[in-house]
Amino acid sequence: MKKLFPFSLALITLLLDSCGSVNYNTKYPERKPSSPSFNTGSSTTPAAQVEREYQTLIKTYKPETAEVLTDLLNDSSDSPKTSITVENNSRCNMVLTISGNNYFKKIPIGANKIGSAMVLKNQNYNLSGMICNSVYQKTKFITSHYSIKLSN
């Protein structure tokens, strides 16, 4: 009987523990109502849309690093192309859209990263994007290397 006592005690303890305890005073995180959505027919914010677009583009984007570096380091005045460089000094990822005469490109630029593209010289280009819910938009006539630093 003495050998069964520790076994019985362990079995009873195990059964009581398996019943578990219920804490009825558990506090759940307070759910706050979502922020008002814009009249776009979507419940997501513009920043969330930009982040989704960035994540999609970054998977397939091929940077023109060699061409841009050649343009920056060498005097490429004879070349029909030049570079546009954008430094994203914000805490948010962005997608820069460059559009011009027969030209359209979207460049994903991570937070605190630099993005670039090669474009034809002597043309007008529309540069646009969103950084941390702030819109950047500019039209620029590009004749030589153009550099921008953006922050929020």
Secondary structure, DSSP 4 states (H G I P E B T S, - for coil): -TTHHHHHHHHHHHHHHHH----TTPPPPPPPPPPPPPTTS-SS-HHHHHHHHHHHHHHH----HHHHHHHHHS--TTSSEEEEEEEE-SSS-EEEEEEETTEEEEEEE-TTEEEEEEEESSEEEEEEEEETTEEEEEEEEESS-EEEEE--
